[in-house]
Amino acid sequence: MLISKILITLLLCFTSVNIILYDVSLAQQKTQPTEMVILYAHTDYTVGVKGGRILSTAPPYGQTRFSVLDREMSFIMYPSLAQELSIEGSVNYKVYLRSSVKRTTHLNITLYEADATDNTKRVSSALIALPVENQINPYVLGIPLKYTFSKDSTIIFSIIAREDVSALTIFWDEESTDTYVALPIRSGFRALDLQAIDSTEYPIVGANITVIVDDARVWTGRTDTSGWVRAFLPRSGEPLQDIVVRWKDVIVNKTSYRTTEDSMIRLKCEVYNLELFTRDLLGFPVEGSAVIVRRNGSVITEGRTSGEGRVEFPQLPASMYDIETKHDLTVLVVPVTISQNAPIQLTSDVSQEIQLHLLKPSIISFASSALIILAAASTTVTLLRRRRRSIREYDFDYFDVLAGGGIPPSSSVMITGLPGSGKTILVISLLIKSLRSGNSCIFITNLDFPSNIRRELMAFAPNLEEYEKSSKLLFIDCYSGSGGQESSEQHKISAVGDLTGLGMQVSVCLEKLGQNTDVFLDSLTPLFIMLRDEYIANFVHSVGAKTKGVNGHFFYTLGTGIGKTGLNTIEAASDCVIEIASTEESGDLRRRLRIKKLKKKHVERWIEFRVDADRGIIFKRAMGSRSEK
């Protein structure tokens, strides 16, 4: 249907413009008498180009970039040409656009040549009419061209709209929004076929390979299922290239190479196999033990031992690792976890035994029974003593006391804790408190359907519907699309990981609600499964800045199952960090909370709380404890 719209609309275009009904894939980039070389649009600040917008044969970097087309957008080919480049045929363009309203827009698409002194010459230009609508769509078109670019020059791709474009956005630099220019060339590019392999010449799948010239990245991509990747580079005067292979965030090979011709290079990487065997105290193999491999606090890989007590982790980079081995068993219907930690410096293939301090349940059942009885008696005495203490309870307004008078406006607030600890109920309590204080609120549903969230909110705020009718509360639905249902919300995105779309929806809602608007997101955790840590950190920073601009708070929850690097990155971007913990004692769930970070004087120690079905969070404080200072 989209192609039909484009064909009809292009009747209004210059006759020199032809619509292309096929997509040019990387697989077509092969050395032929006339070859189609794709220059993808990227944002890469490491190369020193103004604005960081470049054209490169490197495939999309994986982070969606976007910009409102309210001025001319230009992408510059990097590096520049070291010899003449002849083009003859149809130059193919693919751009991704979205408009907030359905309409026809007119775009001027131009190709320039810039010489070594930055003088520019227009090579090709066309004014094109395109139908745009409120979703991201690709537009593929071809413009015939016969031209030779000079040595030491570069190519500039430019796009600009010819009318009011305040609601028109262009996207690039991600697989699903791979804006590019495809050039039909006779010569001028060379192919480097690169394969990442281990010491046994087995391919490394998904390794990141980067080509660096003059300390600047000129190409980056990932190896396929056979360990190969093809890098297309402009031919130049025998530059020294550094080829860097990165695997599991570690550089495993760095090779310097000098060539001007097509080449095939096999890169043997410094990776090793780690084989572990778990044994009990009598030397018997332990089946089903969970083995977790960490580096610098982040989980690199994990697995479970076989019937022989064996687990193998192939192709690990040379590094220091922390190995945690855990085994769950049940003794007299009581679940018990035995764990063992051991550091391993991996510099070669390693086979190592790990002894767990356990015996078969039949051997230890009698001793365990005695220990369990003693533990139960001790717990009972402790509980009786606690019950003798006088406990005073406070409603949720007591939270402001803990925060030294309340969390200041224009703050980003991270709420972290294990699943079931009470993160969601705290977010709900903060939202209701915000509404009752007169602030407007935006609730981003990332873990459940909006209808279920409304039901939870109405348990504590029966007049919730009045807030929505008076435009004091808006929902952004990020969950229904992933749950396979059509969303009925006015504000929504189709997928949880669409941070670009979510950011735009937040902007629209903030503009609608105005000053003193708080934003609530429950939760960030699903994003870490799909996206890189730095993308999520950029999103938190962006939404936090927008919310602070209207004197509001940005509250977001985060589980503890993510890597240490991601957790530290988000925590560093937060003005306030609230930790929630929960433990189970004799079948009773005990919850506690503390404000770990806040740029003002506040209560730092742990405070116990419970959840009341009618009143929400109730704080508990033992009489006679120190007063809050």
N, C-alpha and C positions, 0 to 999 in steps of 0.2 A: 504493500500500500504506500509505503514511503517512497519507493522508486517511482511509482505512478505520479505521485505529487510532484516529484522533482522533474520528471519528463514534461509534464504539463507546464510547469512554471518556467522551465528553461526555454520555452518557445519565445519568451520575452527577452532572452539574453542575446548577446552578440552571436552571429552565426559561426564564429570561429571556435566557440566553446562546445565540446561534445561531452555528454554524460557517459561515465564509464559504469557498466553494469557488472563489473567484477571487482574483487578486492585483490590488491597486489600483496602477496605474502612473502615472508622472508625466504621461503623455499625457492622463489624465483630469482633470488639474487645469486646467480651463478655466472661464471665467466663465459660470455658468449660474444660473437662478433658485435652485436648490439645488445647490451644488457640493461635491465631495469634496476637501478640502484635506489633504495628507499632512504631518504633522509628524514628521520623522526624528529618531531618537535620535543625539546627537553627544556627543563630549567636546571641549570648546573652552575652554581656560583663559583666553582673551583677553577674555571677556565679563564676568568677575568673579563668575560664579555659583559658589556653594560646590561644590567637587568637579568643577566644569567640565562637569557633565552637563546638557545643554540639549535642548529640542525646537525644531526649526527646519525651515522649508520647504526649506532647502538640501539637495540630494542628498548621499548619503554622501561623507565626506571622503576615503575610500580607505584608511584604516588600521584594521584590525580591532581593536576594543577588547573586553575581556571582564572579567568579575568573578564570583567565586563568590557565589552567592545565599545567603550566610549571614546577611544582614541586609536590611532594606528598601532597595531601589534606587529612586531618584526622578530623573525628568528634568523640567526646568522650561522652559516655553515662553519664548523670548526673541526679540524684546523683548515687553514686556507690551502689553495691549490699550489703544488710545487711544479706543475706543468699545465699546458693547455688542456681544457676539457671540452670536448665536442659533444653537442646534444642535437639529436635529430629524431623527431617523432612526437608523440603526445606526452607532455608533462602532466602527470596525474597528481591531483590534490585530493586529500581527504581531511575534512575538518568536522569537528563535533560542536554543535550549537544547541542552545536551549533558550527559549524566550518565556517570560512570565505570561504572555498573552499570545494567542494564536493569530498569526499574521504573515504577510510576505515582506521580507527584508531584502535590501539591495546591498551587495558586498562588492568591493573592489579588491580583487586578488592580483598581486603584482609580484614579479620576479625581478630582482635587481642584481647587477654586478658591482661589487665594491673593490677598487684597486688597493694597492699597498698603502696609499696615502688617504684612504677613506673617501675618495671621490666615487660617487655612485652613478650608475647608468641604468635606465629602465630597459629591461630586456623583453618583458612580456607583461601585458596587463589586460584584464577583462572585468566588465561590470556584470554581475550575475544576480538574478532574482531567485530567492529561495523561500519555500514555505517553512516557517519555524513554529514551534508549539511548546507547551509547558512540559517537555521531557527532552532528555538528551538524545539527539539523532545524529547519525553520520551523513555527510553530504560528500559524494565522490564525483569528481568531474575531471575532464581532460582538456588541455589547451595545446594545440599543435605549436611546435617551436623548432627552429633550426638556428643554432647559435654556437659560437666557440668562446668559452670563458678564457681569459688570459692567465698566464702564469703569475703566481703570487696574488691572484685576486680571490674573492670569496663570493658566495651566493647568499642573497638575502630574500627570504620569503616574507611578504607583507600582506596583511589583510586589514581592511577598514570598512566600516559601514557608512552608508550615504544618507542616513536619516537619523531620527531620534532613536538611540540604541540603549537607553537607560536600563532596559530590561533584557538585553541580549548578552549572553555569556558564551565564551569559547572555552573548550576543555582540551587538555593534552597530557601526555607523559604517563599514561597508564594503559594496560593492555586493552581495556574496554573503551578507551578514549585515545587511541593512537593516531593523533593528528600527524600527517606527514606530507612530504613532497617526493614523488617518485620520478627520477630522471632517466630518460632513454639515452645512454651514453655509448660511445664507440671505444673509448679508452679513458684512463685517468684514475681508475680505482684498482686496488689489488685485494685479493682474498687471503686471509690468514685462517687456515683450518687448525684449530687448537683442540687437543684432547687432554683431559685431566685423568691421570691413572695413579694407582698405588704401586707399591714395590713389586707386586705380582702381576702388574700390567692390567689389573682389573679396573674398569672405568669407574670414575667418581661422578655420580649423577647429581645434578643440581648445584655444582660448584660455581662460584662467581669468579669470572675471569675479567680482568681489567687491563687495558693497554694504555700505558702512560708514555707521553713524549714531552720532553722538556718540562718535567715535573707537573704536567697537566694531563688529566684523564681525557683520552680521545675516544675510547670505546669501552663498553662494559656489557656483559651478557652472562647467561647461565648455560651450563652444559646440558645436553639432552640425555636420553636413556642409554646412549652408547658412550657418554662422556665427551662428545664432540660439541663444538660451537664454531660458527664461522663469523669472523670479524672482517667487515669491509672497511678499508681505509684509503684515503686519497694517496696516490703515488707521490713520493717526494724524494729528495736527494739523499738517500741512504741515512735516514735518521736512526738514532739509537733508541730502541723501544724497550721499555720495561714491561714485561708481562707478569702480572701478579694474580695468583690463584688464592682465593679465600674460601675456606671450608669451615662451617660451624663457627664463624666469626674469628677464625685464626688464619694467618697467612701461612700456607703450606708449601708454596713454591713461588720464587721470584727469579725470573730469567731475563737477562738482557739479550736482545736479538737485533741484528742489523740486516735488513733486506729491502729490496725495492720490487720484488717479484712475488707472485702467488707462492705460498708456502704452506706446508703441513708440519706442525710442531707437536710433539708429544711431551707433556709436562709431567714428570714423575714427582708426586707430592709426598711430603713428609707426614704420612698417616700410618697408623698401626692398629693391630687387632688386640683387643682386650678380652681375655677369656677368664671367667671367674667360676669357682666351684664353692658351694656352701656345704659345710659339714657341721654336725652337731658335736657335743662334747665327747661322744664315743667314736667319732669318725665316720658316722653314717651320712650319706647325702641327704640334703634337705630339699624337698620338692616344693615349688610354689612360693619361694621367697621372692619378695619384691626387691629389685636392685636398682638404685637410682644413681646416675652418674652426674655430678655437678662440677662446674668450673666457675670460680669466683662467685659462688652462691647461686648461679643460674643452672637450671636443669638442662643438660645437654642431650641425654637419652635415658631410657629406662627399659626394664624388661623383667621377666620372671624365670626362675630356674626350672629346668626340666626334671624328669624323674631321676636323672643322674646328678641332680644338684648343679647343673651347668647352665650358664648363660654367656653369650658371646656378643660383643659390641665391635663390629668391624669399622675400619677406616676412621678412627678417632685421631684428631691432630695431636702432635707432640705437645704435651702440656702437663701441668699439675692438676690432678682431679681428686675430688672427695667422693668416696664410694659409700653410700648408705645402703645397708641391707636390713630389711625388715621382714619378720615372719609372724603371721597371726595364727594363733591357735586357741582352742577352747578347753579349759580345765574345769570340770565340775560346773558346766554351763556358764562359766565366767570367761569372757574374751580377754586374752592376754597378747600383747605385742612385744616381741623380742627384737631389739635393734642393735646394729653394730656399725660403727663408722671407721673408715680407714683411708688414709691419703695414699695416692699412687702417682709417682712421677713417670709419665709414659714417654719413653724415648726409643722403644723398640716393641716388638710383639711381646705381650706379657700373658702368662698363664699363672694364676694365683689362687690359693685356697683362702676362704674366709670361714673362720670358726664361729658359729653362733652359740651363745651360752644357753643351750636348751637340750633337753632329752625328750624322748618320746613321751607323750602324755600319760601312758600307762605306768611309766617309771616314776614320774614326778607327781602323780595325782595325790598320793597320801600327804607328802610334804606340802603341796599346794593347798590341800584342804585345811591344814593347820594354819598356814599363813593367812588364808582367806578369812578364817574364823577370827583370828587375832585382828586383822584389818577391819573387819566388820564391827568388832567390839570397840575398837579405837574410834572408828567413825561415829558410832552411836554416842559415845561419851562426848566427843567434840560437838555433835549436833545439840546434845542436851545443854552443854555449856553455852552454846550460841543462843539457844532459845531463852536462856535466863537473862540475856542482855536485852535492854530496852531498845527497840528500833523505832525511829521516827520516819514517817514517809512524807514526801513532798511531791506536788504535781509537776508538770513539765516546765512551768515557769522557773523552777529551780535551776534549769539549764543556764539561764542568764547569770545566775550567781557563780556557777562553775566557770563561765566564760568572762568573768570580771565585768559584768554589766551587759553582756551580749556580744556576739560576733560583729565587728565593725562592718558598715556597708562597704561596697566595692572590694569584696573578698572572694577568693576561690577556696572552697572547703572540701577536703577529701575525707570520706568516711570509709574506714577499712576494717575488715574482720572476717572471720570464718563464715561459711554458709550456715544460716540459722542463728547467727549470733544476735541479730536485731538491727541490721543496717537499714532494711526497708522500712521498718516501723519508725526508726529515727527520722528517716527522710520524710515520711508521712507526717510525723509530729511537727517537724520543722516547717513543712509546707502549710499545715493548718495554722500554726502560730503566725506565719508570715501573712496569710490571708486575713486573719483576725486583726493584725496590726495595721491593715490598710494597704499592704503591698500587693501588686499584681504578681501572678506566678505562671510559669511555663513548666509543665511536667512532661519529660521525655520518657516514653515507655519503651524499655529495651529488653525486659524480661517477661512481660505478660501483656495480655490484651487490655486496651484502655477500659473496657467495660469492667474487667476484674479489678483494676486499680480504682475506678470510681466506687465500686462496691466496698472496697477496703476503706477508702476515704470517708464514705458516708456513714460508716460505723462510728466514726468519731466527729464527723461534721455533717449532720443531717441536712443542713442548708446548702450543700455543695452546689446544687443546681442553680441557686441564686447567683453564686459567684460566676458560674459559666455564662448565665444569661446576661449578666452585667459586664461581660468581657474582662473579668478580673482573673480568670483562670483559663488557660489554653493547653490542650494536649497536642503533642507531636508523636504520631504513631510510627515507631520503628519496628514493631513486632509482628503486626498482622501479616505483612507480605511474606516474612520468613515462616510464619505459621500456616501459610497456604490459604489465607482468607483475604477477601477484599475489604479494605479499610473504609469505614464510613466517616473518618475524621477529616476535617477541613485541611489539617496540616499533617503530612505523612511522607514517608520515603519507602521505597520498595524493598530495600535490603538493609540489614543491620549495619553492614560495613560501609555504606555510602556516606562517608563523612562529609563529602562535598555537598551533597543534597541536604544532609542534616544541618550543616552550618548555614546554608542559605535559608532553610526553614526557621532556624533560630533568629536569624537577622530579620526576617519578615515579621515574626511574632514580637520581637523586641520593638520594632518600629511601630507596630500596632498598639502595644501596651504602654510604651513610653517609659518615663522615669520610674525609679523605685520598683523595678521588676526583678524577681528572683527566678533563677533557672534551676531545675532539679533533674538529674539524670541517674536512673537506677537500671543498669549499672555499666561501668566501663569494661568489666571483666570479659564479656563475649568478644569485644573488639580485639583483645590480645591474642585470641585464637586465630584471627584472620589477618591482622595487620601488624606491621612493624611498630616497635615501641616508639620510635621517633615520630611516626605519623600521628599516633594517638596523643603524644605530648604536644605536638603542634596544634592539634584540634582543641585540646584542653586550654592551651594558651590563647588560641583565637577566640573561643567562646567566652573564656574568662575575661578577656579584654573587652569584648562586646558588652558583657554583663556589667563590668565595672564602669563602662561608659554611661550606663543609665543608673548608676549608683545602687546596683543590685548585688546579690550574692549568687555564686554559682556553686551548688552542692552536687557532688557526685560520689557514688559508692564504688568500691573496688575490693574484690576478694583477695585472699592471701595466696592463691595458687599460682600467681604469675611469677615471672622471673624477678630476681633481685634488682637487675638493671632497670626493668620497666617500672617497678615499684618506686625505686629511688628517683627516677626521672620525673614521675608524676608528683611525688611528694615534694620535690624541689620546686615545682611550679605552683604549689599550693600555699596559700597564706595561712591556712588553718588545717590541722590534721587531727581527726577524731578517731581513736581506736576503740573497738568493741571486742570483748572477749566473752566466752561462755564456757562453762564447765558443768558436768553432770555429777551430782553427789546424791547417792541413795535414791536415784530415780528423779530427783528434782533438778531442773535446769536453772543454774545461777548465771546471771548476766551482769557485766560491769562495763564501765565506760570511763575513758579519760581523754582529756584534751592534750595531745602530745605536743602540738605546735600552735602557737598563736602569738602574734606580734603585739601583745599587751599582757599585763599582769593577770593571771588566771590561776585556778586550782588545777594542779598538775597530777594529783594522785588519783588512783582508781576509785570510782564511786559505783556502788551496786545499784541495780534497778530491776524492776519487774514490769511486765506488760499486763495491764488491766483491760479486760474486754470492753469496758465502757469508757474508761478514762485515759487509755493509752499508756504512755511511759510514766511510771511512778518511781521516783528516786528513793532509795533507802539509806538511812544514815544511823549508825549506832550512837545512842546517847553517851555523852562523856568523851567522844572523840574530839580531836582538835577542831577548833572553828576554822572556817575558810578564811584565808588571808589574801 
